[in-house]
Amino acid sequence: GVHIFNNIIEMTGYYGIQVSLAYSDCQVHDKTIYSNSYQGTLYQMSGIIIGGGSQCNTYNNKIIDGKGDGIDVFGLGNYKIYNNLIVNAGLTYYPDSAELQKHGIYVGMDSTLANAQLGIYNNTIVSPKSFGIDLNNSKLAKINIFNNLIVHPGKYSTDGSGSFINITNGY
């Protein structure tokens, strides 16, 4: 069991919080993270990363003005991401380069279990550099995304409504 909660984290060079190999009873909640990933090191940038081998409910967090994604999800599946506030994710990471994308919530598939599910709901995502939620995981058996408020995603001018929730690998 891993419980990380009630922290204030400011000005991290890389991730704000990284959890890996926490495969049961894991919760990351009630933390405030300001200005994460200020060094701008590619693949080391997010407010919260739920890494490989983990099943962590991630909720009630505030992630503000980070250079990286708000929340990166690479875990096993069978957990929830909910009630988080993510503001300006990635806006200061090469702001004039649309190719270097950063998202409110990014869902990858590094260690996803067969038949796993994921819930993403009740999150508020304001002004992410690229997509509000970017789904790049074809291994998940089911993903529930509902009741999220996504405002002003950076890719809106080129991708329109697909910039709110982008599906890279088909569902």
Contacts in CASP RR format, 6 or more apart in sequence:
PFRMAT RR
TARGET T0000
AUTHOR 0000-0000-0000
METHOD contacts of the structure
MODEL  1
GVHIFNNIIEMTGYYGIQVSLAYSDCQVHDKTIYSNSYQGTLYQMSGIII
GGGSQCNTYNNKIIDGKGDGIDVFGLGNYKIYNNLIVNAGLTYYPDSAEL
QKHGIYVGMDSTLANAQLGIYNNTIVSPKSFGIDLNNSKLAKINIFNNLI
VHPGKYSTDGSGSFINITNGY
1 22 0 8 1.000
1 24 0 8 1.000
1 25 0 8 1.000
1 26 0 8 1.000
2 19 0 8 1.000
2 22 0 8 1.000
2 25 0 8 1.000
2 26 0 8 1.000
2 27 0 8 1.000
2 56 0 8 1.000
3 25 0 8 1.000
3 26 0 8 1.000
3 27 0 8 1.000
4 17 0 8 1.000
4 19 0 8 1.000
4 27 0 8 1.000
4 28 0 8 1.000
4 29 0 8 1.000
4 31 0 8 1.000
5 27 0 8 1.000
5 28 0 8 1.000
5 29 0 8 1.000
5 30 0 8 1.000
5 31 0 8 1.000
6 30 0 8 1.000
6 31 0 8 1.000
7 17 0 8 1.000
7 31 0 8 1.000
7 32 0 8 1.000
8 31 0 8 1.000
8 32 0 8 1.000
8 34 0 8 1.000
9 16 0 8 1.000
9 17 0 8 1.000
9 31 0 8 1.000
9 32 0 8 1.000
9 33 0 8 1.000
9 34 0 8 1.000
9 36 0 8 1.000
10 33 0 8 1.000
10 34 0 8 1.000
10 35 0 8 1.000
11 34 0 8 1.000
11 35 0 8 1.000
11 38 0 8 1.000
12 33 0 8 1.000
12 35 0 8 1.000
12 36 0 8 1.000
12 37 0 8 1.000
12 38 0 8 1.000
12 47 0 8 1.000
13 36 0 8 1.000
13 37 0 8 1.000
13 38 0 8 1.000
13 39 0 8 1.000
13 40 0 8 1.000
13 41 0 8 1.000
13 44 0 8 1.000
14 36 0 8 1.000
14 37 0 8 1.000
14 39 0 8 1.000
14 41 0 8 1.000
14 44 0 8 1.000
14 45 0 8 1.000
15 36 0 8 1.000
15 37 0 8 1.000
15 44 0 8 1.000
15 45 0 8 1.000
15 46 0 8 1.000
15 47 0 8 1.000
15 48 0 8 1.000
15 49 0 8 1.000
16 33 0 8 1.000
16 36 0 8 1.000
16 37 0 8 1.000
16 46 0 8 1.000
16 47 0 8 1.000
16 48 0 8 1.000
17 28 0 8 1.000
17 31 0 8 1.000
17 33 0 8 1.000
17 47 0 8 1.000
17 48 0 8 1.000
17 49 0 8 1.000
18 48 0 8 1.000
18 49 0 8 1.000
18 51 0 8 1.000
19 26 0 8 1.000
19 28 0 8 1.000
19 48 0 8 1.000
19 49 0 8 1.000
19 50 0 8 1.000
19 51 0 8 1.000
19 54 0 8 1.000
19 56 0 8 1.000
20 51 0 8 1.000
20 52 0 8 1.000
20 53 0 8 1.000
20 54 0 8 1.000
21 52 0 8 1.000
21 53 0 8 1.000
21 54 0 8 1.000
22 53 0 8 1.000
22 54 0 8 1.000
22 55 0 8 1.000
22 56 0 8 1.000
23 53 0 8 1.000
23 54 0 8 1.000
23 55 0 8 1.000
23 76 0 8 1.000
24 55 0 8 1.000
26 54 0 8 1.000
26 55 0 8 1.000
26 56 0 8 1.000
26 57 0 8 1.000
26 79 0 8 1.000
27 56 0 8 1.000
27 57 0 8 1.000
27 58 0 8 1.000
27 59 0 8 1.000
28 48 0 8 1.000
28 50 0 8 1.000
28 56 0 8 1.000
28 57 0 8 1.000
28 58 0 8 1.000
28 59 0 8 1.000
28 61 0 8 1.000
29 57 0 8 1.000
29 58 0 8 1.000
29 59 0 8 1.000
29 60 0 8 1.000
29 61 0 8 1.000
30 60 0 8 1.000
30 61 0 8 1.000
31 61 0 8 1.000
31 62 0 8 1.000
32 61 0 8 1.000
32 62 0 8 1.000
32 64 0 8 1.000
33 47 0 8 1.000
33 48 0 8 1.000
33 61 0 8 1.000
33 62 0 8 1.000
33 63 0 8 1.000
33 64 0 8 1.000
33 66 0 8 1.000
34 64 0 8 1.000
34 65 0 8 1.000
34 66 0 8 1.000
35 64 0 8 1.000
35 65 0 8 1.000
35 66 0 8 1.000
35 67 0 8 1.000
36 45 0 8 1.000
36 46 0 8 1.000
36 47 0 8 1.000
36 63 0 8 1.000
36 66 0 8 1.000
36 67 0 8 1.000
36 68 0 8 1.000
36 70 0 8 1.000
37 44 0 8 1.000
37 45 0 8 1.000
37 46 0 8 1.000
37 47 0 8 1.000
37 66 0 8 1.000
37 67 0 8 1.000
37 68 0 8 1.000
37 93 0 8 1.000
38 66 0 8 1.000
38 67 0 8 1.000
40 67 0 8 1.000
40 68 0 8 1.000
40 93 0 8 1.000
45 67 0 8 1.000
45 68 0 8 1.000
45 69 0 8 1.000
45 90 0 8 1.000
45 93 0 8 1.000
45 102 0 8 1.000
46 68 0 8 1.000
46 69 0 8 1.000
46 70 0 8 1.000
46 71 0 8 1.000
46 72 0 8 1.000
46 106 0 8 1.000
47 63 0 8 1.000
47 66 0 8 1.000
47 68 0 8 1.000
47 69 0 8 1.000
47 70 0 8 1.000
47 71 0 8 1.000
47 72 0 8 1.000
48 58 0 8 1.000
48 61 0 8 1.000
48 63 0 8 1.000
48 70 0 8 1.000
48 71 0 8 1.000
48 72 0 8 1.000
49 71 0 8 1.000
49 72 0 8 1.000
49 74 0 8 1.000
50 56 0 8 1.000
50 58 0 8 1.000
50 71 0 8 1.000
50 72 0 8 1.000
50 73 0 8 1.000
50 74 0 8 1.000
50 75 0 8 1.000
50 79 0 8 1.000
51 72 0 8 1.000
51 73 0 8 1.000
51 74 0 8 1.000
51 75 0 8 1.000
51 110 0 8 1.000
51 111 0 8 1.000
52 74 0 8 1.000
52 75 0 8 1.000
52 76 0 8 1.000
52 110 0 8 1.000
52 111 0 8 1.000
53 75 0 8 1.000
53 76 0 8 1.000
53 111 0 8 1.000
54 74 0 8 1.000
54 75 0 8 1.000
54 76 0 8 1.000
55 75 0 8 1.000
55 76 0 8 1.000
55 77 0 8 1.000
55 78 0 8 1.000
55 79 0 8 1.000
56 75 0 8 1.000
56 79 0 8 1.000
57 79 0 8 1.000
57 80 0 8 1.000
57 81 0 8 1.000
57 82 0 8 1.000
58 71 0 8 1.000
58 79 0 8 1.000
58 80 0 8 1.000
58 81 0 8 1.000
58 82 0 8 1.000
58 84 0 8 1.000
59 80 0 8 1.000
59 81 0 8 1.000
59 82 0 8 1.000
59 83 0 8 1.000
59 84 0 8 1.000
60 83 0 8 1.000
60 84 0 8 1.000
61 71 0 8 1.000
61 84 0 8 1.000
61 85 0 8 1.000
62 84 0 8 1.000
62 85 0 8 1.000
62 87 0 8 1.000
63 70 0 8 1.000
63 71 0 8 1.000
63 84 0 8 1.000
63 85 0 8 1.000
63 86 0 8 1.000
63 87 0 8 1.000
63 89 0 8 1.000
64 85 0 8 1.000
64 86 0 8 1.000
64 87 0 8 1.000
64 88 0 8 1.000
65 87 0 8 1.000
65 88 0 8 1.000
65 91 0 8 1.000
65 92 0 8 1.000
66 88 0 8 1.000
66 89 0 8 1.000
66 90 0 8 1.000
66 91 0 8 1.000
66 92 0 8 1.000
67 90 0 8 1.000
67 92 0 8 1.000
67 93 0 8 1.000
67 102 0 8 1.000
68 89 0 8 1.000
68 90 0 8 1.000
68 93 0 8 1.000
68 102 0 8 1.000
69 89 0 8 1.000
69 90 0 8 1.000
69 102 0 8 1.000
69 103 0 8 1.000
69 104 0 8 1.000
69 105 0 8 1.000
69 106 0 8 1.000
69 128 0 8 1.000
70 86 0 8 1.000
70 89 0 8 1.000
70 90 0 8 1.000
70 102 0 8 1.000
70 103 0 8 1.000
70 104 0 8 1.000
70 105 0 8 1.000
70 106 0 8 1.000
70 128 0 8 1.000
71 81 0 8 1.000
71 84 0 8 1.000
71 86 0 8 1.000
71 104 0 8 1.000
71 105 0 8 1.000
71 106 0 8 1.000
72 106 0 8 1.000
72 108 0 8 1.000
73 81 0 8 1.000
73 105 0 8 1.000
73 106 0 8 1.000
73 107 0 8 1.000
73 108 0 8 1.000
73 118 0 8 1.000
74 108 0 8 1.000
74 109 0 8 1.000
74 110 0 8 1.000
74 111 0 8 1.000
75 110 0 8 1.000
75 111 0 8 1.000
75 112 0 8 1.000
76 111 0 8 1.000
76 112 0 8 1.000
76 113 0 8 1.000
76 116 0 8 1.000
77 112 0 8 1.000
77 113 0 8 1.000
77 116 0 8 1.000
77 117 0 8 1.000
77 118 0 8 1.000
77 140 0 8 1.000
78 113 0 8 1.000
78 116 0 8 1.000
78 117 0 8 1.000
78 118 0 8 1.000
79 118 0 8 1.000
79 119 0 8 1.000
80 118 0 8 1.000
80 119 0 8 1.000
80 120 0 8 1.000
80 121 0 8 1.000
81 105 0 8 1.000
81 118 0 8 1.000
81 119 0 8 1.000
81 120 0 8 1.000
81 121 0 8 1.000
81 123 0 8 1.000
82 119 0 8 1.000
82 120 0 8 1.000
82 121 0 8 1.000
82 122 0 8 1.000
82 123 0 8 1.000
83 122 0 8 1.000
83 123 0 8 1.000
84 123 0 8 1.000
84 124 0 8 1.000
85 123 0 8 1.000
85 124 0 8 1.000
85 126 0 8 1.000
86 104 0 8 1.000
86 105 0 8 1.000
86 123 0 8 1.000
86 124 0 8 1.000
86 125 0 8 1.000
86 126 0 8 1.000
86 128 0 8 1.000
87 126 0 8 1.000
87 127 0 8 1.000
88 126 0 8 1.000
88 127 0 8 1.000
88 128 0 8 1.000
89 102 0 8 1.000
89 103 0 8 1.000
89 104 0 8 1.000
89 125 0 8 1.000
89 127 0 8 1.000
89 128 0 8 1.000
89 129 0 8 1.000
90 102 0 8 1.000
90 128 0 8 1.000
90 129 0 8 1.000
91 102 0 8 1.000
91 127 0 8 1.000
91 128 0 8 1.000
91 129 0 8 1.000
93 100 0 8 1.000
93 102 0 8 1.000
93 129 0 8 1.000
94 100 0 8 1.000
95 129 0 8 1.000
98 130 0 8 1.000
98 155 0 8 1.000
98 158 0 8 1.000
101 129 0 8 1.000
101 130 0 8 1.000
101 131 0 8 1.000
101 134 0 8 1.000
101 155 0 8 1.000
102 128 0 8 1.000
102 129 0 8 1.000
102 130 0 8 1.000
103 128 0 8 1.000
103 129 0 8 1.000
103 130 0 8 1.000
103 131 0 8 1.000
103 132 0 8 1.000
103 133 0 8 1.000
103 134 0 8 1.000
103 166 0 8 1.000
104 125 0 8 1.000
104 128 0 8 1.000
104 131 0 8 1.000
104 132 0 8 1.000
104 133 0 8 1.000
104 134 0 8 1.000
105 120 0 8 1.000
105 123 0 8 1.000
105 125 0 8 1.000
105 132 0 8 1.000
105 133 0 8 1.000
105 134 0 8 1.000
106 133 0 8 1.000
106 134 0 8 1.000
106 136 0 8 1.000
107 118 0 8 1.000
107 120 0 8 1.000
107 133 0 8 1.000
107 134 0 8 1.000
107 135 0 8 1.000
107 136 0 8 1.000
107 137 0 8 1.000
107 140 0 8 1.000
107 143 0 8 1.000
108 135 0 8 1.000
108 136 0 8 1.000
108 137 0 8 1.000
109 136 0 8 1.000
109 137 0 8 1.000
109 138 0 8 1.000
109 139 0 8 1.000
109 140 0 8 1.000
109 169 0 8 1.000
112 137 0 8 1.000
112 139 0 8 1.000
112 140 0 8 1.000
113 139 0 8 1.000
114 139 0 8 1.000
114 141 0 8 1.000
115 141 0 8 1.000
116 139 0 8 1.000
116 140 0 8 1.000
116 141 0 8 1.000
117 140 0 8 1.000
117 141 0 8 1.000
117 142 0 8 1.000
117 143 0 8 1.000
117 144 0 8 1.000
118 137 0 8 1.000
118 140 0 8 1.000
118 142 0 8 1.000
118 143 0 8 1.000
118 144 0 8 1.000
119 143 0 8 1.000
119 144 0 8 1.000
119 145 0 8 1.000
120 133 0 8 1.000
120 143 0 8 1.000
120 144 0 8 1.000
120 145 0 8 1.000
120 148 0 8 1.000
121 144 0 8 1.000
121 145 0 8 1.000
121 146 0 8 1.000
121 147 0 8 1.000
121 148 0 8 1.000
122 147 0 8 1.000
122 148 0 8 1.000
123 148 0 8 1.000
123 149 0 8 1.000
124 148 0 8 1.000
124 149 0 8 1.000
124 151 0 8 1.000
125 132 0 8 1.000
125 133 0 8 1.000
125 148 0 8 1.000
125 149 0 8 1.000
125 150 0 8 1.000
125 151 0 8 1.000
125 153 0 8 1.000
126 151 0 8 1.000
126 152 0 8 1.000
127 151 0 8 1.000
127 152 0 8 1.000
127 153 0 8 1.000
127 154 0 8 1.000
128 150 0 8 1.000
128 153 0 8 1.000
128 154 0 8 1.000
129 154 0 8 1.000
130 153 0 8 1.000
130 154 0 8 1.000
130 155 0 8 1.000
130 163 0 8 1.000
130 166 0 8 1.000
131 153 0 8 1.000
131 154 0 8 1.000
131 155 0 8 1.000
131 159 0 8 1.000
131 162 0 8 1.000
131 163 0 8 1.000
131 164 0 8 1.000
131 165 0 8 1.000
131 166 0 8 1.000
132 150 0 8 1.000
132 153 0 8 1.000
132 163 0 8 1.000
132 164 0 8 1.000
132 165 0 8 1.000
132 166 0 8 1.000
133 145 0 8 1.000
133 148 0 8 1.000
133 150 0 8 1.000
133 164 0 8 1.000
133 165 0 8 1.000
133 166 0 8 1.000
134 166 0 8 1.000
134 168 0 8 1.000
135 143 0 8 1.000
135 165 0 8 1.000
135 166 0 8 1.000
135 167 0 8 1.000
135 168 0 8 1.000
135 169 0 8 1.000
135 171 0 8 1.000
136 168 0 8 1.000
136 169 0 8 1.000
137 143 0 8 1.000
137 169 0 8 1.000
138 169 0 8 1.000
138 170 0 8 1.000
138 171 0 8 1.000
140 171 0 8 1.000
143 171 0 8 1.000
145 165 0 8 1.000
150 164 0 8 1.000
150 165 0 8 1.000
153 163 0 8 1.000
153 164 0 8 1.000
154 163 0 8 1.000
155 162 0 8 1.000
155 163 0 8 1.000
155 166 0 8 1.000
156 163 0 8 1.000
156 164 0 8 1.000
159 166 0 8 1.000
END
